[in-house]
Every structure is written in structure tokens, then in C-alpha cells.
Amino acid sequence: MPADPRVEELCGDLSAISAPRGGELNALSWQTEAPLRMLLNNLDPEVAEHPEDLVVYGGSGRAARSHQALRDIVATLLRLRDDETLLVQSGKPVGVFRTHPGAPRVLIANSLLVPKWATWDEFRRLEAEGLTMFGQMTAGSWIYIGTQGILQGTYQTFCAAGEVHFGSADLSGRTVLTAGLGGMGGAQPLAATLAGAAILCVEVDQRSIDRRLATRYVDEQATSLDDAVARVRAASAAGAPLSVALLGNAADVFPELVARGEHFDFVTDQTAAHDPLTGYVPAEVPFEEAAALRDRDPKRYLELASQSIVTHVRAMCDFVRMGCYVFDYGNNLRGEAYAGGLTEAFSYPGFVPAYIRPLFCRGIGPFRWAVLSGDPADIEVIDRELKGLFPDDILLQRWLAMAPEKVAFQGLPARICWLGYGDRARAGLAINELVRAGRVSAPVVIGRDHLDSGSVASPYRETEAMLDGSDAIADWPILNALLNTAAGATWVSVHHGGGVGIGNSIHSGMVVLADGSSDAAERLERVLAADPGTGVMRHADAGYVEALDAARDGGLDLPSIRAGAEPPCAGTPAGP
């Protein structure tokens, strides 16, 4: 069959994919145009780390299984009707079924394996056979918006850490040490400086540093470790925000800093250690030689990576003993170190139980939107609307004031903020009204990260140390996906392993379209209440007082939560 010229124009050249802009449709309606544009946006070279390999971020997180599968998805979206639903199995379109106009247009499942077979070895065998792909979180669910996607959440985390340990979200004069400037980690330098801190970021790949310098996520690159420390110390002493990148391997640099007795207020990490084969470079291997060793002898590569991860985490444990506040940022670094023989790997906490869980209890989490027009002016209009809608949210007001100046768009203009149960629905309806009134020039998609209060079971990250010991119960993200489907989200996805690796999590995502119609308003109201509502429900069921209060205040109907009942007794948290 000859190639479809329109499909080839949209996605034939993987090095030059860009989402269509403006108000002209390529698909049959905005319900299918929206997923089409966001899929292509994921693979825009401004957005994706390695678009020629379909890798969006996170080591091997893909938007589609193969180039042919991408062509087939695009071709299907171009012809999909508003009473049909496309099914995508790990990056390959496998069926179109008649449903109804209120159903999602796309349903996606990525990387799901039967638990007994849910290992990296089995996954890689199946991937090599062309039977699956790693969808990460927002890569395989077509709602990645570049490094900004995690930026505001990282900012929230740094601010929350400041409040917990120093009584203030303002980190002026404080110092941070971290590693990793890839797709997720690249948010750290800007998030820290937005909070006022001076941060040293270690990165093994000069290309990632160059990318962060070009997009203004990092301020400067140091020429040596001495230079990097001096710059950070000078900024801290002056109370000035500054981000400094250093080319090096964390397994070398962190132990050296410990040996020198260098103290940092906070120490963390966002290397792609969840996938040590493609996401972590062993200290013994020069970066330029890593890819060849990975292909030639993956077993040896993994052995060396494990040794380096142990060294890396041992240094982080040493920082704990030095009095630094150390936290895991959810990449399974501790889990890999523990598997490598470091019994003290879990001596420092993950960021969710340490800082974020009180927000999750109230359904507060990542709320993101992208303007399908491609016009940055539409983002400005929405920013102003949300400023007026939530005048008492101090962190949100600070974020919306700084983001236009500090955050460079990647691909379609987009924004993210953290909102809770009730507020997300208010924001979604307000955005839909802006589209209806013509103040925003084209429809807007609203989604979120999979890192949210009700969308994930991940014992090394979002559900670490749950009050009732239910860390590994994965019913909750499945219920979230089913409810979002029933509520009428535009597309819904269920994934395995994103962020922490195969065998370590189940999580779900949703995206809903605001096209200015009354039908969209009804969908938005349902979806944006149901989605964060499952987070309040999940934490109320675990016995968190903040969640029980939020459920009562929000009028949630939770049959197992009886008025005046005592919270359930704490269980035993999952873990090594």
C-alpha cells in the first residue's frame, strides 16, 4: 500500500516532527485532533530527548513502539470518528471500536506484564521481540510538555522541604546538591532558583547540560569541582539564587564532596536510575564508551552500573550523617543500591512521605495544560485568569508571576501548576469559558503527570510508607483510570514502571479537552472532580486525617468512611 502523503508529512521524518498549530483541523474533530497534536508534540525535537529513536525522556520512555506504529496511530487518528475509540497496546494501535461520543477517543496500556513476569529481563526480552515498549509516564500517554512538566512539582517539593526543616518556603541562602539534568532532572536547577536556593547539579552528558543552558533551566557551567563549589558558596553567602552545572559522574563527585566535608542543606538526585541499563552511566566507563559497552555486554554494564549506584547512595547516606537533609526524588536509586548490597540504602526518605503527602491528602497535585493553537498569547490569557481565580494561593501566585519570565516553552506552549480537589474543576471550566468566548484562540488540552495523589501505586515513591501499609496495592490507579474513562476524559492510559522501573509501579493518566462547548464543560466538571477525588479517597481510606477532612469538606461519598470513625490502625509499610 502506498504511503499516505499526509501521514508522511506529519511524521515521516523523525528528526523534524512538529505538532500542527492554529485552528485548521487535520483530523475529523478536535476530539481526535487533540491527541494527534499532543502525540506529535511529544516527538518534537524541542521536547523529546531522542526523537529519532522515539524516546521522549527517562532513558527509554517512548511515544510509540516503532516508526511504523507511529504512522499507523497518526493515520488512525486522522480518520477516527467521534463515536469510535482507538486502543493502543504498548505504543501500537491494535483496534478501533464503536463506542459513543461521551467515551474517550483513545485508551492506552503500556508495559503491563503479569506480576510473576514483571522483571527488567523479561521486559527487555519482549521489547527486543517488538512486543512491548516502555511508556515511562507522560511519554507513552502523549502529554509530555518538556522539562516544565515536572518543574512546578520540583519547585513545590523544594519549598515544602524548606517549610519542614527551616520554617520557610524561601530557600534564599540555602544550598542544594543533586545529579541528573535529563528530561526530569533538568527541572531541578530552575526549580531550586525559583525557590531562592543555590544549587550544584552534576551531569554526565554534556548534551544535557547544553540543553539546559540553552533553555535557561540552568544558569552556568563550572569548569571544575572547585569552581562549582566556589560559585555555589558565593551565591549562598549573598542570598542569591544560582544554578551551576558540573560535567561529571555523581558516583565520583558525591564521594569527593563527602571526603572534603562539604555540607549542603539538601541533597537529592534525579538520574534515570530506574533503568540502569539506559539511564545510568557507570563511573568506570567514560561517557563516550558507555553506549558501545551497553550494546556489546549489557550484563557487564549492569554490574558496573550497580557498583556505581551503591557508591553514589553510600555517599548520600554519608551526607545524612553530616547533618544534610537528604531525600530520594523517586527514581528508584535507593532500590537499585539496596539490590546491589547496600543495606543502609533506605536510611533517608523519599520526597513524598517527607514533604508531599499532606498535599496529596487534599487532592493537590500536577495540573497541566497545552494550547493547541501554538500561540504563547493563549498561555498569557490563561495565566491571568488563574491568578484571579486563586488569589489566596501564595505559592501559585509566586509561580505564575515567575514562570512567564523563567520558563522556556518546548513544543506547543504549555503551563503547569499544582491544584487540588475542587480547584482543578474550577480551573478547567474557566479555561473552557476562555475558549468559548474567543479569548483563547483554539482548544486547550488539560492533563497531568502520572505522579499524582490518586493515580499511582509506587512503594518507592508516591505510595512509600503509607499509613496503613498499603504501599503496593495497585487497585487505586486502576480505579482512577476506570473512573476517568466513565467520566469522559478524551484519552486515558494505564502504565507499568514509569519513573521507578519495571516491577515497581502501576500508574494511570488522563487528558481532557476544553473546546469551549457545553459538552466539554460537562466532561471537564466530571473528570476534574473525579480525578483528584480518587486521591482524596485513597488517602482517606488509608486513614490520613487531612484526607478525611478534605473528603468531608468536599462532600465526597466514601461508603467505608463512617462519620466519627477512628482512622484505621497503621499497617507495615512495604519496602526491602
Helices and strands as residue ranges (DSSP letters): H 5-11, H 30-42, G 51-53, E 55-57, E 61-62, H 67-79, E 84-89, E 92-98, E 106-110, G 115-117, H 120-128, H 148-166, E 175-179, G 185-187, H 188-194, E 198-203, H 206-214, E 220-221, H 225-238, E 242-247, H 250-260, E 266-267, H 276-279, H 287-296, H 298-321, E 325-326, H 333-339, G 345-347, H 351-351, I 352-356, H 357-361, E 365-371, H 376-389, H 394-406, E 414-419, H 423-436, E 444-447, E 456-457, H 475-487, E 491-496, E 506-514, H 518-541, H 545-554
